[in-house]
């Protein structure tokens, strides 16, 4: 807490000649972050510097916090900046930040939960509707002039009502999705590391759940522990009526196994907002007719992105003035005690 107090003094006494705390922004971020930090700190926009390495070397003992929107940050990266005690990340997922390595160095990592739950859940529902009812394919059919030629679009084999959804990762966003699909007559089940006190069926294994549902909704965080969690075996268990929706991280799904499952009708279809090697998409996904593909737009509205940026700012300013941020990730919470 003493560090936070000293930083607070430096911040409020800037008019008496004392310097502002120094925050590093390694790459471009939503403009609201820089605007919100104006007057609270000296912000180094590293990507604008002619010699970034020289800046890091020359100011390594001054930079106390980092604001990031996607930079890969691991232990060796943090070792270059020994004074850093906070990494404020833009987004719920923080798989590009080694939060465990940060905690080992006394560095708190924050993310932006809560403010984008509804937006991502809406996107998930939209993807589900488009995938089940083949709405994207139907629009392309119309644009190609086939309807005008007198041939109706073929009847789709699936409907929303009566589907059985298994949610992989029933957190805030997963709950928001469950709330949205239940009025459609969709039953909800889930798989987490441990059960919750919720009125949905819990499956202790993903494979067991996949075999018992026809819609697999992925909302689990990315990272090494969840990489390729949805593999060929899970897709086979999901079955020929199965639909996979992913609004989490592309790395959770073995993308080649998904391509093979879609090509062979092992599952019926997939709706994806995220991909394993973004922004590159597996070329076969682009040609398969039973896919709906979006360019990672789950939270991509101006109001939501502004709210995310504001929470980044709040985490930073709360830390700079009081020594604690608002939304630390689980790996960091012990550093606040």
Backbone torsions as a table, in degrees:
resi	resn	phi	psi	omega
1	UNK	NA	-27.5	179.0
2	UNK	-61.7	-39.9	179.6
3	UNK	-60.2	-46.3	179.0
4	UNK	-59.5	-39.4	-179.9
5	UNK	-64.5	-44.0	179.9
6	UNK	-63.1	-39.6	177.5
7	UNK	-64.8	-39.2	178.8
8	UNK	-61.2	-42.6	178.9
9	UNK	-61.1	-44.1	-179.6
10	UNK	-62.2	-34.5	-177.2
11	UNK	-72.3	-49.0	-173.4
12	UNK	-77.9	-19.9	-178.6
13	UNK	-98.4	22.3	-175.1
14	UNK	-61.6	-31.2	-178.9
15	UNK	-73.1	-12.5	178.6
16	UNK	-97.5	14.5	173.6
17	UNK	100.1	-6.6	178.9
18	UNK	-81.7	144.2	-174.4
19	UNK	-77.9	156.2	175.5
20	UNK	-78.5	152.9	174.0
21	UNK	-63.8	151.3	-174.0
22	UNK	-104.5	125.9	178.6
23	UNK	-118.0	135.4	-179.9
24	UNK	-100.9	132.3	171.2
25	UNK	-115.5	100.8	-173.3
26	UNK	-66.0	-33.3	-178.4
27	UNK	-141.9	171.0	-178.6
28	UNK	-58.0	143.4	176.9
29	UNK	-136.3	172.8	173.7
30	UNK	-51.4	134.2	-174.1
31	UNK	-59.5	-24.3	-179.3
32	UNK	-66.4	-22.2	178.7
33	UNK	-68.0	-53.0	179.7
34	UNK	-62.0	-40.3	179.8
35	UNK	-62.9	-41.6	-178.8
36	UNK	-69.8	-27.5	-179.6
37	UNK	-85.9	-10.1	-177.9
38	UNK	-57.7	124.8	-179.9
39	UNK	90.8	-13.8	179.4
40	UNK	-96.2	-21.5	-176.5
41	UNK	-161.0	168.7	167.3
42	UNK	-90.9	120.0	-175.5
43	UNK	-102.7	120.8	176.3
44	UNK	-95.4	113.2	175.6
45	UNK	-88.6	91.6	-168.0
46	UNK	-61.3	-37.1	-176.4
47	UNK	-68.0	-16.3	178.3
48	UNK	-90.3	-9.3	-177.8
49	UNK	-78.3	136.2	179.6
50	UNK	-64.7	-29.0	179.1
51	UNK	-135.0	82.2	-176.4
52	UNK	-57.4	-40.1	-178.4
53	UNK	-62.3	-38.3	178.6
54	UNK	-66.4	-36.9	178.2
55	UNK	-64.7	-45.9	179.7
56	UNK	-62.8	-40.8	-179.6
57	UNK	-68.7	-39.6	-175.7
58	UNK	-76.5	-24.0	-174.9
59	UNK	-122.3	20.0	-175.9
60	UNK	-58.4	-30.1	-178.4
61	UNK	-91.6	0.1	-179.6
62	UNK	-105.4	-29.7	-173.7
63	UNK	-74.7	115.9	-175.1
64	UNK	-103.1	-14.7	-177.3
65	UNK	-152.5	158.8	-179.3
66	UNK	-129.2	134.4	171.3
67	UNK	-110.3	122.4	-173.8
68	UNK	-135.3	145.2	177.5
69	UNK	-118.7	18.7	178.5
70	UNK	152.5	1.5	177.7
71	UNK	-67.1	138.4	174.9
72	UNK	-75.5	121.4	-176.9
73	UNK	-125.8	115.8	178.3
74	UNK	-125.3	-171.8	-177.8
75	UNK	-58.7	-52.1	179.0
76	UNK	-58.9	-35.0	177.6
77	UNK	-63.2	-45.3	-179.7
78	UNK	-68.6	-29.2	179.8
79	UNK	-63.8	-21.4	177.6
80	UNK	-75.7	-15.4	-176.4
81	UNK	-130.0	77.0	-171.8
82	UNK	-66.7	-17.4	-179.0
83	UNK	-87.5	-10.2	-178.5
84	UNK	-66.2	132.8	177.4
85	UNK	-127.6	-1.5	179.2
86	UNK	-147.5	134.0	170.3
87	UNK	-119.9	110.7	-178.6
88	UNK	-98.3	111.7	-174.5
89	UNK	-99.9	142.0	179.1
90	UNK	-91.5	108.3	-178.8
91	UNK	127.2	162.1	176.6
92	UNK	-77.2	-48.7	178.2
93	UNK	-71.1	140.2	179.6
94	UNK	-136.6	36.1	-176.3
95	UNK	-68.9	-14.0	175.6
96	UNK	-84.5	-3.5	178.3
97	UNK	-113.2	127.1	176.7
98	UNK	-81.3	87.5	-174.8
99	UNK	-66.1	-30.7	178.1
100	UNK	-67.6	-45.7	177.7
101	UNK	-63.2	-37.1	177.3
102	UNK	-62.6	-46.5	-179.2
103	UNK	-61.4	-37.5	178.5
104	UNK	-62.0	-23.8	179.6
105	UNK	-100.7	8.7	179.2
106	UNK	77.0	20.9	-177.7
107	UNK	-102.9	125.4	177.6
108	UNK	-84.7	136.6	174.3
109	UNK	-111.6	135.3	175.7
110	UNK	-121.7	156.4	173.1
111	UNK	-130.7	-167.4	-175.4
112	UNK	-125.3	67.7	-179.8
113	UNK	-77.0	162.0	172.7
114	UNK	88.4	-49.6	-171.4
115	UNK	-74.0	-14.1	-179.5
116	UNK	-116.2	6.5	-175.8
117	UNK	-56.6	-50.6	-175.9
118	UNK	-65.1	-40.0	-178.0
119	UNK	-63.8	-45.1	-179.7
120	UNK	-68.1	-38.4	178.1
121	UNK	-64.4	-38.6	176.1
122	UNK	-62.7	-41.6	178.3
123	UNK	-63.1	-41.7	178.4
124	UNK	-60.7	-42.8	178.8
125	UNK	-64.8	-41.7	177.8
126	UNK	-61.6	-43.6	177.8
127	UNK	-61.8	-40.8	-179.9
128	UNK	-63.4	-46.1	178.4
129	UNK	-61.2	-45.5	-179.0
130	UNK	-63.8	-38.7	-176.4
131	UNK	-75.0	-47.4	-178.2
132	UNK	-63.3	-44.4	-175.2
133	UNK	-95.2	3.5	178.3
134	UNK	55.2	41.3	-174.4
135	UNK	-68.2	-36.8	176.7
136	UNK	-64.2	-44.1	177.9
137	UNK	-62.8	-39.1	-179.9
138	UNK	-65.1	-38.9	178.0
139	UNK	-65.3	-43.0	178.4
140	UNK	-62.9	-35.2	176.9
141	UNK	-60.5	-46.2	178.8
142	UNK	-64.5	-47.3	-177.8
143	UNK	-62.5	-28.5	179.1
144	UNK	-78.5	-2.9	177.4
145	UNK	83.5	7.6	-176.0
146	UNK	-71.4	-34.6	178.0
147	UNK	-67.3	-41.3	179.1
148	UNK	-63.9	-23.7	177.4
149	UNK	-75.4	-4.9	175.6
150	UNK	101.0	8.3	-178.9
151	UNK	-109.3	114.0	178.7
152	UNK	-65.3	154.3	175.3
153	UNK	-67.1	139.5	-178.0
154	UNK	-59.8	148.3	176.6
155	UNK	-62.8	136.5	177.8
156	UNK	-78.8	148.7	-175.6
157	UNK	-83.1	-14.5	-174.7
158	UNK	-119.5	157.9	174.9
159	UNK	-136.2	163.8	-178.7
160	UNK	-74.9	-45.5	-173.2
161	UNK	-62.4	132.8	175.8
162	UNK	88.6	0.4	179.4
163	UNK	-71.7	157.2	179.9
164	UNK	-116.0	109.8	-175.5
165	UNK	-100.2	132.2	170.5
166	UNK	-109.5	121.3	-178.3
167	UNK	-97.8	121.2	176.6
168	UNK	-92.2	98.6	-178.2
169	UNK	102.6	74.9	-176.2
170	UNK	-89.9	76.4	172.2
171	UNK	-101.1	-147.8	-178.2
172	UNK	-61.1	-48.4	-178.0
173	UNK	-68.1	-41.5	177.5
174	UNK	-58.5	-40.7	177.8
175	UNK	-65.3	-40.2	178.3
176	UNK	-63.3	-36.2	176.3
177	UNK	-67.5	-44.7	178.8
178	UNK	-57.5	-42.1	179.1
179	UNK	-61.4	-34.5	-177.1
180	UNK	-78.5	-33.7	-173.4
181	UNK	-87.0	-22.7	-176.7
182	UNK	-60.5	-37.7	176.4
183	UNK	-63.1	-17.7	176.6
184	UNK	-82.2	1.0	-177.6
185	UNK	80.7	24.0	179.2
186	UNK	-96.5	127.8	175.7
187	UNK	-83.7	150.5	-173.6
188	UNK	-121.3	134.8	169.8
189	UNK	-133.4	173.2	-177.9
190	UNK	-155.5	159.1	171.6
191	UNK	-130.2	121.5	171.8
192	UNK	-127.6	177.4	174.6
193	UNK	-64.4	-27.6	178.0
194	UNK	-148.3	154.1	-178.2
195	UNK	-71.5	157.1	176.6
196	UNK	-118.0	164.7	178.0
197	UNK	-82.8	75.5	-176.1
198	UNK	-134.7	155.7	-176.5
199	UNK	-84.1	32.4	179.0
200	UNK	-117.7	151.9	178.3
201	UNK	-69.6	134.2	178.5
202	UNK	-103.2	134.0	175.4
203	UNK	-111.3	127.1	-178.4
204	UNK	-70.7	-19.7	177.7
205	UNK	-129.5	148.9	178.0
206	UNK	-65.8	-39.4	-177.7
207	UNK	-62.6	-41.9	178.7
208	UNK	-63.4	-40.7	179.3
209	UNK	-67.1	-45.0	-178.2
210	UNK	-58.3	-36.0	-179.0
211	UNK	-72.8	-14.9	-172.9
212	UNK	-112.1	1.0	179.7
213	UNK	-125.1	169.9	174.7
214	UNK	-120.0	2.8	177.6
215	UNK	-138.9	120.2	179.4
216	UNK	-108.8	112.8	-179.0
217	UNK	-103.1	119.3	-176.0
218	UNK	-100.7	119.8	178.7
219	UNK	-134.1	18.5	-174.9
220	UNK	-85.5	147.6	179.2
221	UNK	-62.7	157.8	175.5
222	UNK	-85.4	-171.2	-180.0
223	UNK	118.7	173.8	-176.0
224	UNK	-59.0	-35.3	-175.1
225	UNK	-73.4	-19.0	-179.5
226	UNK	-114.2	5.2	-178.2
227	UNK	-61.1	127.3	177.6
228	UNK	56.1	30.9	175.7
229	UNK	-61.3	-37.7	174.4
230	UNK	-91.6	101.9	-174.5
231	UNK	-117.7	-170.0	-177.0
232	UNK	-59.7	-37.8	-179.1
233	UNK	-65.5	-42.2	178.6
234	UNK	-65.7	-42.1	-179.3
235	UNK	-65.3	-39.1	176.9
236	UNK	-63.3	-39.9	178.1
237	UNK	-65.0	-34.5	179.5
238	UNK	-61.7	-39.3	168.5
239	UNK	90.0	173.9	-171.5
240	UNK	-66.6	-17.9	174.7
241	UNK	-96.8	4.6	-172.9
242	UNK	-78.5	141.9	175.7
243	UNK	-124.5	131.3	179.2
244	UNK	-109.7	130.5	176.5
245	UNK	-123.1	129.7	-179.8
246	UNK	-128.1	113.8	174.7
247	UNK	-120.2	20.4	-175.0
248	UNK	-103.7	-94.3	177.2
249	UNK	-137.4	138.7	-177.5
250	UNK	-63.3	-27.7	-177.2
251	UNK	-68.5	-16.1	179.0
252	UNK	-66.1	-26.6	-176.1
253	UNK	-106.6	133.6	169.7
254	UNK	-72.0	101.5	-170.0
255	UNK	-64.5	-37.1	177.9
256	UNK	-67.1	-39.1	176.8
257	UNK	-63.7	-36.4	177.3
258	UNK	-65.3	-45.0	177.8
259	UNK	-57.3	-45.9	-179.6
260	UNK	-63.0	-40.7	-179.1
261	UNK	-67.2	-37.4	178.7
262	UNK	-71.5	-39.8	-177.9
263	UNK	-67.1	-35.9	-176.7
264	UNK	-96.1	6.2	-177.7
265	UNK	59.9	27.8	171.5
266	UNK	-62.8	-37.1	167.0
267	UNK	-123.0	165.6	-174.6
268	UNK	-79.4	-46.2	-172.2
269	UNK	-165.4	169.4	177.1
270	UNK	-143.6	141.8	172.9
271	UNK	-119.8	119.3	-170.9
272	UNK	-126.2	130.9	171.2
273	UNK	-107.3	-8.0	-175.9
274	UNK	-137.3	155.3	-173.6
275	UNK	-140.7	160.3	-172.0
276	UNK	-68.6	-32.4	-176.1
277	UNK	-129.1	54.7	-177.6
278	UNK	-59.4	144.2	2.0
279	UNK	-85.6	9.2	177.5
280	UNK	-80.8	134.7	-179.7
281	UNK	-111.0	138.2	177.2
282	UNK	-50.5	123.8	-173.9
283	UNK	-57.8	-31.1	-179.4
284	UNK	-70.4	-29.4	176.5
285	UNK	-62.6	-32.7	-178.0
286	UNK	-70.4	-22.4	-176.4
287	UNK	-102.4	-16.7	-178.3
288	UNK	-72.3	134.7	-177.4
289	UNK	-76.0	-17.1	-174.3
290	UNK	-102.2	39.2	175.7
291	UNK	-130.2	147.5	167.8
292	UNK	-120.1	123.6	-171.2
293	UNK	-124.1	128.5	177.7
294	UNK	-122.3	148.9	-176.2
295	UNK	-85.5	58.5	177.6
296	UNK	51.0	63.4	-177.5
297	UNK	-112.4	17.4	-174.4
298	UNK	-50.4	-42.7	-179.4
299	UNK	-113.3	17.2	-167.7
300	UNK	-86.5	66.0	166.4
301	UNK	-123.3	152.8	-178.2
302	UNK	-58.9	-46.1	-179.7
303	UNK	-61.3	-41.6	-177.4
304	UNK	-70.8	-43.2	179.3
305	UNK	-64.5	-33.8	175.7
306	UNK	-66.8	-40.8	177.9
307	UNK	-63.5	-38.7	176.8
308	UNK	-63.4	-44.6	178.9
309	UNK	-61.8	-41.9	179.6
310	UNK	-62.9	-35.1	178.8
311	UNK	-71.2	-34.2	172.5
312	UNK	-58.8	-47.3	179.3
313	UNK	-61.3	-44.5	-178.9
314	UNK	-63.3	-39.3	176.3
315	UNK	-61.3	-43.7	-178.8
316	UNK	-68.3	-49.7	-175.8
317	UNK	-68.5	-34.5	177.9
318	UNK	-66.2	-38.5	177.2
319	UNK	-68.6	-44.2	-176.7
320	UNK	-66.7	-27.4	-178.5
321	UNK	-99.2	-26.8	-174.0
322	UNK	-126.7	-6.8	177.1
323	UNK	86.0	-0.4	178.6
324	UNK	-137.1	141.1	174.4
325	UNK	-88.7	176.9	-176.2
326	UNK	-90.2	-39.8	-172.3
327	UNK	-129.8	71.4	176.2
328	UNK	-69.5	150.2	175.9
329	UNK	-77.5	162.3	-175.2
330	UNK	-55.8	-35.9	-179.1
331	UNK	-65.0	-16.9	-174.5
332	UNK	-104.2	-11.6	-169.7
333	UNK	-61.0	-31.7	-178.6
334	UNK	-67.4	-19.7	179.9
335	UNK	-75.1	-13.0	-177.7
336	UNK	-90.8	-9.6	-174.6
337	UNK	-86.5	NA	NA
